[in-house]
Amino acid sequence: MIIGIGNDHVGVELKEHIKKYLEDKGHTVKDFGAYTTERTDYPIYGKAVADAVISGECEYGVLICGTGVGISLAANKVKGIRAVVCSEPYTARLCRQHNNANIIAFGARVIGPATAEMIVDEFFSATYEGERHQKRLDLIKKIEDGEM
């Protein structure tokens, strides 16, 4: 699997940990930055990963900032992105199964490396269930398209 990863200055350390963790599991990880702890703006990286997912350059994305919220908000502005902030594994699994989420986000100030590992494991091992959930995704698309 090809996974895009991005973060702001707060998420550098946790990003490096998760990047290695995913690579050790056999995934290809494309790193969109940030690469240093020098203060930067999370929307840059949220959009970069979202664009890579939408274009097909990456299958999924992982985003990290202080809480995961800001960077996921930026990613969700890209049409077709469903970025979800998760602080525990159960939500990570369900956001794939029910919402067909294509980006997972979490906060470096909220969770530690072990929890982040569990979150990405659940996210990447789950599959979209479709059926009853598709109606809701179709409604979300109508909102994106300005039809609702």
N, CA, C and O of each residue as an XYZ file, in Angstrom:
592
protein
N       0.844     -1.172      0.000
C       0.000      0.000      0.000
C       0.897      1.245      0.000
O       1.935      1.264      0.661
N       0.498      2.268     -0.732
C       1.217      3.539     -0.737
C       0.439      4.522      0.129
O      -0.728      4.815     -0.131
N       1.102      5.021      1.153
C       0.469      5.889      2.147
C       1.188      7.230      2.166
O       2.410      7.289      2.302
N       0.415      8.312      2.030
C       0.974      9.649      2.175
C       0.939     10.053      3.634
O      -0.016      9.741      4.345
N       1.959     10.733      4.079
C       2.002     11.180      5.467
C       2.424     12.644      5.505
O       3.312     13.071      4.767
N       1.775     13.393      6.373
C       2.099     14.805      6.505
C       1.845     15.282      7.915
O       1.072     14.685      8.665
N       2.514     16.377      8.267
C       2.454     16.869      9.646
C       2.926     18.310      9.689
O       3.542     18.814      8.749
N       2.624     18.950     10.793
C       3.219     20.261     11.046
C       4.423     20.068     11.963
O       4.867     18.942     12.186
N       4.943     21.163     12.487
C       6.136     21.117     13.337
C       5.928     20.317     14.622
O       6.875     19.729     15.144
N       4.707     20.293     15.130
C       4.420     19.571     16.370
C       4.466     18.057     16.145
O       4.790     17.301     17.061
N       4.145     17.621     14.935
C       4.023     16.201     14.663
C       5.243     15.514     14.092
O       5.165     14.345     13.715
N       6.384     16.214     14.016
C       7.574     15.638     13.369
C       8.006     14.330     14.030
O       8.196     13.329     13.339
N       8.160     14.322     15.323
C       8.663     13.134     16.017
C       7.714     11.945     15.873
O       8.152     10.833     15.578
N       6.425     12.176     16.080
C       5.456     11.085     15.958
C       5.356     10.626     14.504
O       5.197      9.432     14.250
N       5.446     11.543     13.557
C       5.432     11.181     12.135
C       6.580     10.233     11.811
O       6.379      9.219     11.141
N       7.777     10.556     12.281
C       8.936      9.702     11.996
C       8.727      8.301     12.565
O       9.089      7.307     11.936
N       8.146      8.232     13.751
C       7.872      6.935     14.377
C       6.869      6.133     13.537
O       7.110      4.964     13.232
N       5.758      6.753     13.168
C       4.705      6.063     12.415
C       5.174      5.726     11.004
O       4.834      4.670     10.471
N       5.940      6.604     10.409
C       6.491      6.336      9.081
C       7.322      5.047      9.102
O       7.134      4.173      8.257
N       8.229      4.934     10.059
C       9.057      3.728     10.179
C       8.197      2.506     10.481
O       8.423      1.428      9.931
N       7.208      2.680     11.359
C       6.315      1.583     11.725
C       5.600      1.034     10.486
O       5.530     -0.179     10.291
N       5.075      1.927      9.659
C       4.371      1.508      8.450
C       5.329      0.885      7.428
O       4.991     -0.108      6.783
N       6.504      1.460      7.285
C       7.497      0.895      6.361
C       7.929     -0.490      6.808
O       8.108     -1.383      5.979
N       8.097     -0.677      8.114
C       8.468     -1.992      8.648
C       7.392     -3.037      8.389
O       7.679     -4.234      8.373
N       6.155     -2.593      8.186
C       5.048     -3.497      7.873
C       4.926     -3.735      6.367
O       4.037     -4.457      5.917
N       5.822     -3.125      5.594
C       5.841     -3.365      4.158
C       5.165     -2.314      3.301
O       5.080     -2.473      2.083
N       4.686     -1.252      3.909
C       4.037     -0.188      3.147
C       5.074      0.785      2.592
O       6.152      0.951      3.163
N       4.743      1.415      1.490
C       5.528      2.518      0.959
C       4.931      3.797      1.524
O       3.723      4.014      1.425
N       5.763      4.643      2.113
C       5.280      5.877      2.732
C       5.912      7.068      2.020
O       7.135      7.187      1.949
N       5.060      7.947      1.492
C       5.518      9.190      0.864
C       5.358     10.307      1.878
O       4.252     10.590      2.339
N       6.447     10.924      2.215
C       6.490     11.948      3.257
C       6.367     13.333      2.625
O       7.219     13.746      1.838
N       5.295     14.044      2.980
C       5.026     15.373      2.446
C       5.442     16.483      3.410
O       5.118     17.649      3.187
N       6.161     16.128      4.487
C       6.636     17.129      5.444
C       5.597     17.393      6.502
O       4.496     16.843      6.486
N       5.969     18.222      7.390
C       7.167     19.006      7.614
C       8.297     18.110      8.120
O       8.070     17.020      8.644
N       9.508     18.603      7.946
C      10.675     17.794      8.272
C      11.456     18.302      9.480
O      12.371     17.632      9.958
N      11.094     19.488      9.974
C      11.775     20.057     11.141
C      10.737     20.562     12.134
O       9.548     20.645     11.829
N      11.210     20.892     13.315
C      10.309     21.416     14.345
C      10.183     22.940     14.278
O       9.611     23.560     15.175
N      10.717     23.535     13.220
C      10.534     24.974     13.024
C       9.063     25.240     12.714
O       8.463     24.570     11.874
N       8.499     26.213     13.396
C       7.070     26.511     13.280
C       6.634     26.623     11.819
O       7.282     27.285     11.008
N       5.522     25.961     11.506
C       4.979     25.971     10.150
C       3.461     25.875     10.217
O       2.889     25.812     11.305
N       2.810     25.864      9.066
C       1.345     25.893      9.014
C       0.781     24.566      8.509
O       1.077     24.141      7.393
N      -0.031     23.919      9.339
C      -0.564     22.597      9.025
C      -1.407     22.520      7.750
O      -1.414     21.461      7.123
N      -2.125     23.580      7.320
C      -2.916     23.422      6.095
C      -2.084     23.036      4.864
O      -2.583     22.347      3.974
N      -0.842     23.468      4.812
C       0.036     23.135      3.687
C       0.167     21.618      3.548
O       0.078     21.077      2.446
N       0.374     20.956      4.650
C       0.635     19.512      4.646
C      -0.658     18.704      4.543
O      -0.683     17.638      3.927
N      -1.721     19.212      5.144
C      -3.018     18.556      5.009
C      -3.471     18.522      3.560
O      -3.957     17.499      3.077
N      -3.311     19.642      2.869
C      -3.688     19.711      1.459
C      -2.769     18.843      0.596
O      -3.244     18.171     -0.319
N      -1.487     18.849      0.869
C      -0.545     18.061      0.063
C      -0.894     16.576      0.104
O      -0.906     15.912     -0.933
N      -1.175     16.053      1.291
C      -1.528     14.642      1.413
C      -2.895     14.385      0.784
O      -3.078     13.380      0.098
N      -3.842     15.267      1.005
C      -5.176     15.101      0.414
C      -5.098     15.085     -1.114
O      -5.738     14.254     -1.758
N      -4.327     15.987     -1.689
C      -4.162     16.018     -3.148
C      -3.549     14.712     -3.658
O      -3.943     14.204     -4.708
N      -2.586     14.176     -2.914
C      -1.943     12.922     -3.313
C      -2.926     11.755     -3.266
O      -2.868     10.860     -4.110
N      -3.820     11.759     -2.293
C      -4.834     10.703     -2.195
C      -5.835     10.826     -3.336
O      -6.163      9.828     -3.977
N      -6.318     12.021     -3.595
C      -7.308     12.223     -4.651
C      -6.723     11.909     -6.025
O      -7.417     11.355     -6.878
N      -5.476     12.251     -6.246
C      -4.854     12.005     -7.558
C      -4.519     10.536     -7.781
O      -4.272     10.122     -8.913
N      -4.508      9.744     -6.709
C      -4.139      8.338     -6.818
C      -2.661      8.080     -6.589
O      -2.213      6.934     -6.635
N      -1.902      9.137     -6.344
C      -0.481      8.975     -6.032
C      -0.307      8.131     -4.768
O       0.627      7.336     -4.655
N      -1.231      8.324     -3.821
C      -1.260      7.549     -2.578
C      -2.656      6.957     -2.420
O      -3.647      7.552     -2.844
N      -2.719      5.784     -1.808
C      -4.015      5.142     -1.581
C      -4.740      5.741     -0.383
O      -5.960      5.906     -0.406
N      -3.988      6.064      0.657
C      -4.531      6.618      1.891
C      -3.548      7.632      2.444
O      -2.429      7.774      1.952
N      -3.997      8.344      3.494
C      -3.117      9.306      4.120
C      -3.161      9.239      5.628
O      -4.128      8.770      6.229
N      -2.074      9.727      6.228
C      -1.962      9.882      7.683
C      -1.522     11.317      7.923
O      -0.552     11.785      7.327
N      -2.239     12.014      8.797
C      -1.924     13.408      9.105
C      -1.743     13.576     10.610
O      -2.449     12.961     11.408
N      -0.779     14.425     10.982
C      -0.481     14.642     12.394
C      -0.215     16.126     12.632
O       0.610     16.736     11.952
N      -0.918     16.692     13.599
C      -0.597     18.022     14.106
C      -0.753     17.940     15.629
O      -0.698     16.843     16.185
N      -0.942     19.045     16.299
C      -1.063     19.011     17.750
C      -2.229     18.165     18.234
O      -2.081     17.338     19.134
N      -3.406     18.384     17.618
C      -4.604     17.626     17.997
C      -5.112     16.721     16.892
O      -5.903     15.813     17.147
N      -4.667     16.958     15.673
C      -5.195     16.257     14.508
C      -6.358     16.982     13.869
O      -6.729     16.691     12.732
N      -6.936     17.930     14.597
C      -8.137     18.612     14.122
C      -7.828     19.588     12.991
O      -8.441     19.505     11.926
N      -6.899     20.499     13.198
C      -6.627     21.513     12.190
C      -6.194     20.929     10.865
O      -6.697     21.326      9.814
N      -5.278     19.998     10.904
C      -4.758     19.408      9.664
C      -5.835     18.594      8.950
O      -5.848     18.538      7.721
N      -6.739     17.963      9.704
C      -7.835     17.221      9.074
C      -8.859     18.168      8.469
O      -9.436     17.864      7.425
N      -9.095     19.314      9.106
C     -10.009     20.309      8.530
C      -9.488     20.777      7.180
O     -10.256     20.906      6.227
N      -8.193     21.032      7.096
C      -7.596     21.456      5.829
C      -7.752     20.365      4.776
O      -8.145     20.656      3.646
N      -7.456     19.129      5.118
C      -7.569     18.022      4.171
C      -9.001     17.853      3.690
O      -9.233     17.571      2.515
N      -9.957     18.023      4.586
C     -11.363     17.838      4.229
C     -11.891     18.905      3.283
O     -12.996     18.763      2.761
N     -11.141     19.955      3.051
C     -11.543     20.971      2.070
C     -11.302     20.487      0.643
O     -11.822     21.080     -0.302
N     -10.527     19.425      0.472
C     -10.269     18.850     -0.849
C     -11.424     17.905     -1.173
O     -11.703     16.967     -0.425
N     -12.083     18.162     -2.284
C     -13.259     17.385     -2.681
C     -12.917     15.896     -2.761
O     -11.954     15.499     -3.417
N     -13.724     15.087     -2.083
C     -13.542     13.640     -2.104
C     -12.763     13.092     -0.920
O     -12.653     11.878     -0.746
N     -12.229     13.982     -0.115
C     -11.475     13.534      1.062
C     -12.424     13.347      2.236
O     -13.325     14.151      2.473
N     -12.193     12.273      2.955
C     -12.896     11.989      4.205
C     -11.824     11.711      5.245
O     -11.450     10.564      5.490
N     -11.336     12.796      5.854
C     -10.284     12.704      6.875
C     -10.946     12.700      8.244
O     -11.812     13.527      8.530
N     -10.537     11.774      9.076
C     -11.161     11.594     10.383
C     -10.094     11.616     11.470
O      -9.069     10.941     11.368
N     -10.352     12.405     12.516
C      -9.463     12.455     13.671
C      -9.820     11.308     14.606
O     -10.984     11.132     14.966
N      -8.820     10.532     14.997
C      -9.047      9.412     15.912
C      -8.010      9.443     17.021
O      -6.819      9.638     16.780
N      -8.488      9.248     18.233
C      -7.594      9.181     19.392
C      -7.568      7.792     20.004
O      -6.915      7.561     21.022
N      -8.292      6.863     19.371
C      -8.303      5.486     19.839
C      -8.645      4.563     18.668
O      -9.213      5.016     17.675
N      -8.310      3.293     18.771
C      -8.438      2.364     17.648
C      -9.856      2.054     17.184
O     -10.070      1.827     15.993
N     -10.824      2.039     18.087
C     -12.195      1.661     17.700
C     -12.750      2.608     16.638
O     -13.307      2.163     15.634
N     -12.597      3.897     16.858
C     -13.079      4.877     15.889
C     -12.331      4.745     14.568
O     -12.924      4.919     13.503
N     -11.043      4.441     14.625
C     -10.256      4.262     13.406
C     -10.826      3.127     12.554
O     -10.922      3.251     11.333
N     -11.198      2.038     13.190
C     -11.780      0.911     12.451
C     -13.136      1.296     11.864
O     -13.400      1.038     10.689
N     -13.990      1.907     12.672
C     -15.334      2.230     12.196
C     -15.340      3.311     11.126
O     -16.206      3.299     10.252
N     -14.399      4.240     11.174
C     -14.400      5.292     10.150
C     -14.046      4.709      8.785
O     -14.431      5.277      7.762
N     -13.339      3.615      8.743
C     -13.091      2.921      7.474
C     -14.304      2.071      7.095
O     -14.749      2.101      5.948
N     -14.838      1.318      8.054
C     -15.943      0.417      7.762
C     -17.215      1.156      7.366
O     -17.912      0.727      6.446
N     -17.531      2.254      8.039
C     -18.804      2.935      7.834
C     -18.703      4.180      6.959
O     -19.637      4.496      6.222
N     -17.582      4.887      7.033
C     -17.458      6.177      6.344
C     -16.482      6.145      5.174
O     -16.297      7.153      4.492
N     -15.856      4.991      4.938
C     -14.864      4.850      3.881
C     -13.836      5.980      3.942
O     -13.454      6.541      2.915
N     -13.396      6.302      5.152
C     -12.407      7.366      5.349
C     -11.146      7.031      4.558
O     -10.728      5.876      4.485
N     -10.552      8.064      3.969
C      -9.338      7.834      3.198
C      -8.104      8.489      3.821
O      -6.987      8.317      3.334
N      -8.317      9.232      4.891
C      -7.205      9.807      5.654
C      -7.511      9.682      7.143
O      -8.623      9.964      7.588
N      -6.522      9.261      7.891
C      -6.608      9.214      9.353
C      -5.737     10.344      9.899
O      -4.651     10.612      9.386
N      -6.230     10.999     10.943
C      -5.464     12.075     11.573
C      -5.454     11.863     13.074
O      -6.404     11.327     13.645
N      -4.373     12.287     13.706
C      -4.316     12.252     15.164
C      -3.360     13.323     15.660
O      -2.599     13.921     14.899
N      -3.431     13.541     16.964
C      -2.669     14.622     17.568
C      -1.453     14.156     18.333
O      -1.544     13.273     19.186
N      -0.310     14.754     18.026
C       0.928     14.425     18.735
C       0.886     14.882     20.184
O       1.629     14.366     21.020
N       0.020     15.848     20.491
C      -0.140     16.306     21.872
C      -1.239     15.539     22.601
O      -1.503     15.793     23.776
N      -1.878     14.603     21.902
C      -3.020     13.881     22.455
C      -2.690     12.412     22.711
O      -3.071     11.857     23.741
N      -1.982     11.786     21.775
C      -1.674     10.358     21.904
C      -0.176     10.127     21.783
O       0.563     10.985     21.300
N       0.256      8.964     22.227
C       1.662      8.580     22.126
C       1.873      7.581     21.005
O       0.920      7.187     20.332
N       3.105      7.171     20.802
C       3.443      6.262     19.704
C       2.703      4.921     19.738
O       2.279      4.435     18.689
N       2.541      4.324     20.899
C       1.878      3.009     20.972
C       0.418      3.115     20.540
O      -0.078      2.260     19.806
N      -0.265      4.154     20.992
C      -1.661      4.344     20.593
C      -1.742      4.655     19.105
O      -2.638      4.158     18.422
N      -0.825      5.465     18.595
C      -0.800      5.776     17.162
C      -0.624      4.505     16.333
O      -1.253      4.354     15.286
N       0.223      3.600     16.794
C       0.406      2.321     16.094
C      -0.905      1.536     16.049
O      -1.281      1.007     15.003
N      -1.591      1.463     17.178
C      -2.866      0.738     17.222
C      -3.888      1.381     16.301
O      -4.650      0.678     15.638
N      -3.915      2.704     16.251
C      -4.857      3.425     15.392
C      -4.593      3.108     13.927
O      -5.525      2.770     13.196
N      -3.342      3.209     13.482
C      -3.068      2.934     12.067
C      -3.287      1.459     11.737
O      -3.714      1.137     10.628
N      -3.006      0.562     12.672
C      -3.281     -0.861     12.430
C      -4.769     -1.092     12.181
O      -5.141     -1.785     11.234
N      -5.606     -0.523     13.013
C      -7.059     -0.694     12.849
C      -7.546     -0.042     11.562
O      -8.348     -0.624     10.832
N      -7.066      1.155     11.286
C      -7.481      1.893     10.093
C      -7.127      1.111      8.832
O      -7.973      0.932      7.956
N      -5.892      0.648      8.733
C      -5.444      0.005      7.503
C      -5.871     -1.455      7.380
O      -5.776     -2.027      6.293
N      -6.332     -2.064      8.450
C      -6.812     -3.441      8.347
C      -8.316     -3.514      8.099
O      -8.829     -4.573      7.736
N      -9.022     -2.418      8.287
C     -10.477     -2.402      8.095
C     -10.816     -2.170      6.627
O     -10.028     -1.596      5.876
N     -11.988     -2.619      6.238
C     -12.471     -2.389      4.881
C     -13.871     -1.792      4.924
O     -14.655     -2.046      5.838
N     -14.153     -1.001      3.915
C     -15.463     -0.354      3.803
C     -16.549     -1.404      3.609
O     -16.420     -2.288      2.761
N     -17.618     -1.308      4.393
C     -18.708     -2.277      4.340
C     -19.750     -1.949      3.283
O     -20.518     -2.827      2.892
N     -19.798     -0.708      2.810
C     -20.753     -0.334      1.771
C     -22.184     -0.472      2.225
O     -22.522     -0.121      3.355
N     -23.027     -0.982      1.348
C     -24.449     -1.233      1.586
C     -25.144     -0.070      2.293
O     -25.257      1.009      1.713
N     -25.605     -0.254      3.507
C     -26.395      0.771      4.201
C     -25.616      2.061      4.408
O     -26.217      3.124      4.565
N     -24.306      1.988      4.409
C     -23.483      3.172      4.634
C     -23.335      4.025      3.378
O     -23.082      5.226      3.476
N     -23.490      3.421      2.201
C     -23.278      4.143      0.951
C     -24.252      5.300      0.782
O     -23.883      6.342      0.240
N     -25.485      5.134      1.234
C     -26.490      6.203      1.120
C     -25.975      7.476      1.789
O     -26.162      8.575      1.266
N     -25.334      7.330      2.932
C     -24.830      8.495      3.666
C     -23.653      9.136      2.939
O     -23.537     10.361      2.898
N     -22.788      8.314      2.370
C     -21.670      8.863      1.596
C     -22.176      9.573      0.347
O     -21.613     10.588     -0.063
N     -23.233      9.045     -0.255
C     -23.832      9.716     -1.414
C     -24.389     11.085     -1.008
O     -24.289     12.047     -1.770
N     -24.966     11.172      0.171
C     -25.471     12.460      0.666
C     -24.317     13.438      0.917
O     -24.433     14.625      0.612
N     -23.220     12.947      1.465
C     -22.047     13.801      1.674
C     -21.540     14.325      0.331
O     -21.176     15.496      0.222
N     -21.513     13.473     -0.685
C     -21.076     13.898     -2.013
C     -22.005     14.972     -2.563
O     -21.545     15.922     -3.198
N     -23.304     14.833     -2.326
C     -24.255     15.859     -2.775
C     -23.958     17.204     -2.104
O     -24.064     18.253     -2.739
N     -23.595     17.170     -0.848
C     -23.200     18.409     -0.150
C     -21.961     19.004     -0.830
O     -21.914     20.201     -1.112
N     -20.968     18.161     -1.086
C     -19.745     18.625     -1.756
C     -20.043     19.238     -3.124
O     -19.429     20.230     -3.516
N     -20.981     18.645     -3.837
C     -21.314     19.089     -5.178
C     -22.303     20.258     -5.197
O     -22.690     20.739     -6.262
N     -22.707     20.708     -4.002
C     -23.643     21.826     -3.916
C     -25.070     21.473     -4.307
O     -25.862     22.358     -4.630
N     -25.400     20.198     -4.280
C     -26.747     19.732     -4.649
C     -27.669     19.617     -3.448
O     -28.833     19.242     -3.588
N     -27.169     19.930     -2.299
C     -27.971     19.780     -1.077
C     -27.756     20.964     -0.173
O     -28.342     21.030      0.908
